[in-house]
Amino acid sequence: MPIYTAELRALTPAQKLELVEMLWDDLGERDASIPLPDWVAVEADRRRDEMRSDATLGLSHDEVWRRIERRNG
């Protein structure tokens, strides 16, 4: 698969973001698993355990949505 690095680098930040969004949407539409390196699972487990041991580190689902709604208010 050829990737034209010079052309990608020449894109504006807005164009690069649009390209990333298109790629992300395409990945989400497919029913294929995405392989992750082992370190990703290890880090996810570490963060989960850290939050479970100290509830002040995270936000509840309700609080997250309240903050989003206030920003979009």
Phi and psi restraints in degrees (range 20) as a CNS / XPLOR table:
assign (resid 1 and name C) (resid 2 and name N)
       (resid 2 and name CA) (resid 2 and name C) 1.0 -76.7 20.0 2
assign (resid 2 and name N) (resid 2 and name CA)
       (resid 2 and name C) (resid 3 and name N) 1.0 134.1 20.0 2
assign (resid 2 and name C) (resid 3 and name N)
       (resid 3 and name CA) (resid 3 and name C) 1.0 -120.0 20.0 2
assign (resid 3 and name N) (resid 3 and name CA)
       (resid 3 and name C) (resid 4 and name N) 1.0 124.2 20.0 2
assign (resid 3 and name C) (resid 4 and name N)
       (resid 4 and name CA) (resid 4 and name C) 1.0 -92.3 20.0 2
assign (resid 4 and name N) (resid 4 and name CA)
       (resid 4 and name C) (resid 5 and name N) 1.0 86.0 20.0 2
assign (resid 4 and name C) (resid 5 and name N)
       (resid 5 and name CA) (resid 5 and name C) 1.0 -57.7 20.0 2
assign (resid 5 and name N) (resid 5 and name CA)
       (resid 5 and name C) (resid 6 and name N) 1.0 -44.3 20.0 2
assign (resid 5 and name C) (resid 6 and name N)
       (resid 6 and name CA) (resid 6 and name C) 1.0 -60.8 20.0 2
assign (resid 6 and name N) (resid 6 and name CA)
       (resid 6 and name C) (resid 7 and name N) 1.0 -40.0 20.0 2
assign (resid 6 and name C) (resid 7 and name N)
       (resid 7 and name CA) (resid 7 and name C) 1.0 -67.7 20.0 2
assign (resid 7 and name N) (resid 7 and name CA)
       (resid 7 and name C) (resid 8 and name N) 1.0 -38.6 20.0 2
assign (resid 7 and name C) (resid 8 and name N)
       (resid 8 and name CA) (resid 8 and name C) 1.0 -65.9 20.0 2
assign (resid 8 and name N) (resid 8 and name CA)
       (resid 8 and name C) (resid 9 and name N) 1.0 -42.4 20.0 2
assign (resid 8 and name C) (resid 9 and name N)
       (resid 9 and name CA) (resid 9 and name C) 1.0 -64.4 20.0 2
assign (resid 9 and name N) (resid 9 and name CA)
       (resid 9 and name C) (resid 10 and name N) 1.0 -27.7 20.0 2
assign (resid 9 and name C) (resid 10 and name N)
       (resid 10 and name CA) (resid 10 and name C) 1.0 -78.0 20.0 2
assign (resid 10 and name N) (resid 10 and name CA)
       (resid 10 and name C) (resid 11 and name N) 1.0 -13.2 20.0 2
assign (resid 10 and name C) (resid 11 and name N)
       (resid 11 and name CA) (resid 11 and name C) 1.0 -66.9 20.0 2
assign (resid 11 and name N) (resid 11 and name CA)
       (resid 11 and name C) (resid 12 and name N) 1.0 151.2 20.0 2
assign (resid 11 and name C) (resid 12 and name N)
       (resid 12 and name CA) (resid 12 and name C) 1.0 -73.4 20.0 2
assign (resid 12 and name N) (resid 12 and name CA)
       (resid 12 and name C) (resid 13 and name N) 1.0 162.1 20.0 2
assign (resid 12 and name C) (resid 13 and name N)
       (resid 13 and name CA) (resid 13 and name C) 1.0 -55.6 20.0 2
assign (resid 13 and name N) (resid 13 and name CA)
       (resid 13 and name C) (resid 14 and name N) 1.0 -39.9 20.0 2
assign (resid 13 and name C) (resid 14 and name N)
       (resid 14 and name CA) (resid 14 and name C) 1.0 -64.2 20.0 2
assign (resid 14 and name N) (resid 14 and name CA)
       (resid 14 and name C) (resid 15 and name N) 1.0 -40.4 20.0 2
assign (resid 14 and name C) (resid 15 and name N)
       (resid 15 and name CA) (resid 15 and name C) 1.0 -67.5 20.0 2
assign (resid 15 and name N) (resid 15 and name CA)
       (resid 15 and name C) (resid 16 and name N) 1.0 -38.5 20.0 2
assign (resid 15 and name C) (resid 16 and name N)
       (resid 16 and name CA) (resid 16 and name C) 1.0 -64.1 20.0 2
assign (resid 16 and name N) (resid 16 and name CA)
       (resid 16 and name C) (resid 17 and name N) 1.0 -42.8 20.0 2
assign (resid 16 and name C) (resid 17 and name N)
       (resid 17 and name CA) (resid 17 and name C) 1.0 -63.3 20.0 2
assign (resid 17 and name N) (resid 17 and name CA)
       (resid 17 and name C) (resid 18 and name N) 1.0 -41.3 20.0 2
assign (resid 17 and name C) (resid 18 and name N)
       (resid 18 and name CA) (resid 18 and name C) 1.0 -61.7 20.0 2
assign (resid 18 and name N) (resid 18 and name CA)
       (resid 18 and name C) (resid 19 and name N) 1.0 -40.6 20.0 2
assign (resid 18 and name C) (resid 19 and name N)
       (resid 19 and name CA) (resid 19 and name C) 1.0 -64.0 20.0 2
assign (resid 19 and name N) (resid 19 and name CA)
       (resid 19 and name C) (resid 20 and name N) 1.0 -43.3 20.0 2
assign (resid 19 and name C) (resid 20 and name N)
       (resid 20 and name CA) (resid 20 and name C) 1.0 -61.7 20.0 2
assign (resid 20 and name N) (resid 20 and name CA)
       (resid 20 and name C) (resid 21 and name N) 1.0 -42.9 20.0 2
assign (resid 20 and name C) (resid 21 and name N)
       (resid 21 and name CA) (resid 21 and name C) 1.0 -62.1 20.0 2
assign (resid 21 and name N) (resid 21 and name CA)
       (resid 21 and name C) (resid 22 and name N) 1.0 -40.5 20.0 2
assign (resid 21 and name C) (resid 22 and name N)
       (resid 22 and name CA) (resid 22 and name C) 1.0 -64.1 20.0 2
assign (resid 22 and name N) (resid 22 and name CA)
       (resid 22 and name C) (resid 23 and name N) 1.0 -43.3 20.0 2
assign (resid 22 and name C) (resid 23 and name N)
       (resid 23 and name CA) (resid 23 and name C) 1.0 -64.6 20.0 2
assign (resid 23 and name N) (resid 23 and name CA)
       (resid 23 and name C) (resid 24 and name N) 1.0 -43.0 20.0 2
assign (resid 23 and name C) (resid 24 and name N)
       (resid 24 and name CA) (resid 24 and name C) 1.0 -62.0 20.0 2
assign (resid 24 and name N) (resid 24 and name CA)
       (resid 24 and name C) (resid 25 and name N) 1.0 -45.3 20.0 2
assign (resid 24 and name C) (resid 25 and name N)
       (resid 25 and name CA) (resid 25 and name C) 1.0 -61.5 20.0 2
assign (resid 25 and name N) (resid 25 and name CA)
       (resid 25 and name C) (resid 26 and name N) 1.0 -40.6 20.0 2
assign (resid 25 and name C) (resid 26 and name N)
       (resid 26 and name CA) (resid 26 and name C) 1.0 -63.6 20.0 2
assign (resid 26 and name N) (resid 26 and name CA)
       (resid 26 and name C) (resid 27 and name N) 1.0 -42.1 20.0 2
assign (resid 26 and name C) (resid 27 and name N)
       (resid 27 and name CA) (resid 27 and name C) 1.0 -61.7 20.0 2
assign (resid 27 and name N) (resid 27 and name CA)
       (resid 27 and name C) (resid 28 and name N) 1.0 -40.0 20.0 2
assign (resid 27 and name C) (resid 28 and name N)
       (resid 28 and name CA) (resid 28 and name C) 1.0 -68.3 20.0 2
assign (resid 28 and name N) (resid 28 and name CA)
       (resid 28 and name C) (resid 29 and name N) 1.0 -25.1 20.0 2
assign (resid 28 and name C) (resid 29 and name N)
       (resid 29 and name CA) (resid 29 and name C) 1.0 -80.4 20.0 2
assign (resid 29 and name N) (resid 29 and name CA)
       (resid 29 and name C) (resid 30 and name N) 1.0 -15.9 20.0 2
assign (resid 29 and name C) (resid 30 and name N)
       (resid 30 and name CA) (resid 30 and name C) 1.0 -91.9 20.0 2
assign (resid 30 and name N) (resid 30 and name CA)
       (resid 30 and name C) (resid 31 and name N) 1.0 148.6 20.0 2
assign (resid 30 and name C) (resid 31 and name N)
       (resid 31 and name CA) (resid 31 and name C) 1.0 -100.5 20.0 2
assign (resid 31 and name N) (resid 31 and name CA)
       (resid 31 and name C) (resid 32 and name N) 1.0 45.9 20.0 2
assign (resid 31 and name C) (resid 32 and name N)
       (resid 32 and name CA) (resid 32 and name C) 1.0 -118.0 20.0 2
assign (resid 32 and name N) (resid 32 and name CA)
       (resid 32 and name C) (resid 33 and name N) 1.0 144.5 20.0 2
assign (resid 32 and name C) (resid 33 and name N)
       (resid 33 and name CA) (resid 33 and name C) 1.0 -75.3 20.0 2
assign (resid 33 and name N) (resid 33 and name CA)
       (resid 33 and name C) (resid 34 and name N) 1.0 149.0 20.0 2
assign (resid 33 and name C) (resid 34 and name N)
       (resid 34 and name CA) (resid 34 and name C) 1.0 -107.2 20.0 2
assign (resid 34 and name N) (resid 34 and name CA)
       (resid 34 and name C) (resid 35 and name N) 1.0 118.1 20.0 2
assign (resid 34 and name C) (resid 35 and name N)
       (resid 35 and name CA) (resid 35 and name C) 1.0 -67.7 20.0 2
assign (resid 35 and name N) (resid 35 and name CA)
       (resid 35 and name C) (resid 36 and name N) 1.0 135.1 20.0 2
assign (resid 35 and name C) (resid 36 and name N)
       (resid 36 and name CA) (resid 36 and name C) 1.0 -117.9 20.0 2
assign (resid 36 and name N) (resid 36 and name CA)
       (resid 36 and name C) (resid 37 and name N) 1.0 144.8 20.0 2
assign (resid 36 and name C) (resid 37 and name N)
       (resid 37 and name CA) (resid 37 and name C) 1.0 -65.8 20.0 2
assign (resid 37 and name N) (resid 37 and name CA)
       (resid 37 and name C) (resid 38 and name N) 1.0 153.9 20.0 2
assign (resid 37 and name C) (resid 38 and name N)
       (resid 38 and name CA) (resid 38 and name C) 1.0 -55.9 20.0 2
assign (resid 38 and name N) (resid 38 and name CA)
       (resid 38 and name C) (resid 39 and name N) 1.0 -34.9 20.0 2
assign (resid 38 and name C) (resid 39 and name N)
       (resid 39 and name CA) (resid 39 and name C) 1.0 -63.2 20.0 2
assign (resid 39 and name N) (resid 39 and name CA)
       (resid 39 and name C) (resid 40 and name N) 1.0 -25.8 20.0 2
assign (resid 39 and name C) (resid 40 and name N)
       (resid 40 and name CA) (resid 40 and name C) 1.0 -66.3 20.0 2
assign (resid 40 and name N) (resid 40 and name CA)
       (resid 40 and name C) (resid 41 and name N) 1.0 -45.4 20.0 2
assign (resid 40 and name C) (resid 41 and name N)
       (resid 41 and name CA) (resid 41 and name C) 1.0 -65.5 20.0 2
assign (resid 41 and name N) (resid 41 and name CA)
       (resid 41 and name C) (resid 42 and name N) 1.0 -39.8 20.0 2
assign (resid 41 and name C) (resid 42 and name N)
       (resid 42 and name CA) (resid 42 and name C) 1.0 -62.3 20.0 2
assign (resid 42 and name N) (resid 42 and name CA)
       (resid 42 and name C) (resid 43 and name N) 1.0 -45.1 20.0 2
assign (resid 42 and name C) (resid 43 and name N)
       (resid 43 and name CA) (resid 43 and name C) 1.0 -67.0 20.0 2
assign (resid 43 and name N) (resid 43 and name CA)
       (resid 43 and name C) (resid 44 and name N) 1.0 -40.1 20.0 2
assign (resid 43 and name C) (resid 44 and name N)
       (resid 44 and name CA) (resid 44 and name C) 1.0 -61.7 20.0 2
assign (resid 44 and name N) (resid 44 and name CA)
       (resid 44 and name C) (resid 45 and name N) 1.0 -43.6 20.0 2
assign (resid 44 and name C) (resid 45 and name N)
       (resid 45 and name CA) (resid 45 and name C) 1.0 -63.3 20.0 2
assign (resid 45 and name N) (resid 45 and name CA)
       (resid 45 and name C) (resid 46 and name N) 1.0 -41.3 20.0 2
assign (resid 45 and name C) (resid 46 and name N)
       (resid 46 and name CA) (resid 46 and name C) 1.0 -62.2 20.0 2
assign (resid 46 and name N) (resid 46 and name CA)
       (resid 46 and name C) (resid 47 and name N) 1.0 -45.1 20.0 2
assign (resid 46 and name C) (resid 47 and name N)
       (resid 47 and name CA) (resid 47 and name C) 1.0 -66.5 20.0 2
assign (resid 47 and name N) (resid 47 and name CA)
       (resid 47 and name C) (resid 48 and name N) 1.0 -40.3 20.0 2
assign (resid 47 and name C) (resid 48 and name N)
       (resid 48 and name CA) (resid 48 and name C) 1.0 -60.8 20.0 2
assign (resid 48 and name N) (resid 48 and name CA)
       (resid 48 and name C) (resid 49 and name N) 1.0 -47.0 20.0 2
assign (resid 48 and name C) (resid 49 and name N)
       (resid 49 and name CA) (resid 49 and name C) 1.0 -63.6 20.0 2
assign (resid 49 and name N) (resid 49 and name CA)
       (resid 49 and name C) (resid 50 and name N) 1.0 -38.7 20.0 2
assign (resid 49 and name C) (resid 50 and name N)
       (resid 50 and name CA) (resid 50 and name C) 1.0 -63.3 20.0 2
assign (resid 50 and name N) (resid 50 and name CA)
       (resid 50 and name C) (resid 51 and name N) 1.0 -43.5 20.0 2
assign (resid 50 and name C) (resid 51 and name N)
       (resid 51 and name CA) (resid 51 and name C) 1.0 -68.8 20.0 2
assign (resid 51 and name N) (resid 51 and name CA)
       (resid 51 and name C) (resid 52 and name N) 1.0 -36.0 20.0 2
assign (resid 51 and name C) (resid 52 and name N)
       (resid 52 and name CA) (resid 52 and name C) 1.0 -66.4 20.0 2
assign (resid 52 and name N) (resid 52 and name CA)
       (resid 52 and name C) (resid 53 and name N) 1.0 -31.1 20.0 2
assign (resid 52 and name C) (resid 53 and name N)
       (resid 53 and name CA) (resid 53 and name C) 1.0 -82.9 20.0 2
assign (resid 53 and name N) (resid 53 and name CA)
       (resid 53 and name C) (resid 54 and name N) 1.0 -18.1 20.0 2
assign (resid 53 and name C) (resid 54 and name N)
       (resid 54 and name CA) (resid 54 and name C) 1.0 -143.5 20.0 2
assign (resid 54 and name N) (resid 54 and name CA)
       (resid 54 and name C) (resid 55 and name N) 1.0 96.6 20.0 2
assign (resid 54 and name C) (resid 55 and name N)
       (resid 55 and name CA) (resid 55 and name C) 1.0 -63.4 20.0 2
assign (resid 55 and name N) (resid 55 and name CA)
       (resid 55 and name C) (resid 56 and name N) 1.0 -17.2 20.0 2
assign (resid 55 and name C) (resid 56 and name N)
       (resid 56 and name CA) (resid 56 and name C) 1.0 -75.6 20.0 2
assign (resid 56 and name N) (resid 56 and name CA)
       (resid 56 and name C) (resid 57 and name N) 1.0 -8.7 20.0 2
assign (resid 56 and name C) (resid 57 and name N)
       (resid 57 and name CA) (resid 57 and name C) 1.0 -78.7 20.0 2
assign (resid 57 and name N) (resid 57 and name CA)
       (resid 57 and name C) (resid 58 and name N) 1.0 -20.9 20.0 2
assign (resid 57 and name C) (resid 58 and name N)
       (resid 58 and name CA) (resid 58 and name C) 1.0 -124.4 20.0 2
assign (resid 58 and name N) (resid 58 and name CA)
       (resid 58 and name C) (resid 59 and name N) 1.0 179.9 20.0 2
assign (resid 58 and name C) (resid 59 and name N)
       (resid 59 and name CA) (resid 59 and name C) 1.0 -119.6 20.0 2
assign (resid 59 and name N) (resid 59 and name CA)
       (resid 59 and name C) (resid 60 and name N) 1.0 149.7 20.0 2
assign (resid 59 and name C) (resid 60 and name N)
       (resid 60 and name CA) (resid 60 and name C) 1.0 -72.1 20.0 2
assign (resid 60 and name N) (resid 60 and name CA)
       (resid 60 and name C) (resid 61 and name N) 1.0 161.5 20.0 2
assign (resid 60 and name C) (resid 61 and name N)
       (resid 61 and name CA) (resid 61 and name C) 1.0 -56.3 20.0 2
assign (resid 61 and name N) (resid 61 and name CA)
       (resid 61 and name C) (resid 62 and name N) 1.0 -44.7 20.0 2
assign (resid 61 and name C) (resid 62 and name N)
       (resid 62 and name CA) (resid 62 and name C) 1.0 -62.7 20.0 2
assign (resid 62 and name N) (resid 62 and name CA)
       (resid 62 and name C) (resid 63 and name N) 1.0 -41.5 20.0 2
assign (resid 62 and name C) (resid 63 and name N)
       (resid 63 and name CA) (resid 63 and name C) 1.0 -66.5 20.0 2
assign (resid 63 and name N) (resid 63 and name CA)
       (resid 63 and name C) (resid 64 and name N) 1.0 -38.4 20.0 2
assign (resid 63 and name C) (resid 64 and name N)
       (resid 64 and name CA) (resid 64 and name C) 1.0 -59.3 20.0 2
assign (resid 64 and name N) (resid 64 and name CA)
       (resid 64 and name C) (resid 65 and name N) 1.0 -47.7 20.0 2
assign (resid 64 and name C) (resid 65 and name N)
       (resid 65 and name CA) (resid 65 and name C) 1.0 -66.7 20.0 2
assign (resid 65 and name N) (resid 65 and name CA)
       (resid 65 and name C) (resid 66 and name N) 1.0 -35.4 20.0 2
assign (resid 65 and name C) (resid 66 and name N)
       (resid 66 and name CA) (resid 66 and name C) 1.0 -60.6 20.0 2
assign (resid 66 and name N) (resid 66 and name CA)
       (resid 66 and name C) (resid 67 and name N) 1.0 -43.1 20.0 2
assign (resid 66 and name C) (resid 67 and name N)
       (resid 67 and name CA) (resid 67 and name C) 1.0 -66.5 20.0 2
assign (resid 67 and name N) (resid 67 and name CA)
       (resid 67 and name C) (resid 68 and name N) 1.0 -39.6 20.0 2
assign (resid 67 and name C) (resid 68 and name N)
       (resid 68 and name CA) (resid 68 and name C) 1.0 -63.0 20.0 2
assign (resid 68 and name N) (resid 68 and name CA)
       (resid 68 and name C) (resid 69 and name N) 1.0 -45.8 20.0 2
assign (resid 68 and name C) (resid 69 and name N)
       (resid 69 and name CA) (resid 69 and name C) 1.0 -64.5 20.0 2
assign (resid 69 and name N) (resid 69 and name CA)
       (resid 69 and name C) (resid 70 and name N) 1.0 -36.3 20.0 2
assign (resid 69 and name C) (resid 70 and name N)
       (resid 70 and name CA) (resid 70 and name C) 1.0 -65.2 20.0 2
assign (resid 70 and name N) (resid 70 and name CA)
       (resid 70 and name C) (resid 71 and name N) 1.0 -39.9 20.0 2
assign (resid 70 and name C) (resid 71 and name N)
       (resid 71 and name CA) (resid 71 and name C) 1.0 -65.7 20.0 2
assign (resid 71 and name N) (resid 71 and name CA)
       (resid 71 and name C) (resid 72 and name N) 1.0 -39.0 20.0 2
assign (resid 71 and name C) (resid 72 and name N)
       (resid 72 and name CA) (resid 72 and name C) 1.0 -86.5 20.0 2
assign (resid 72 and name N) (resid 72 and name CA)
       (resid 72 and name C) (resid 73 and name N) 1.0 -8.8 20.0 2
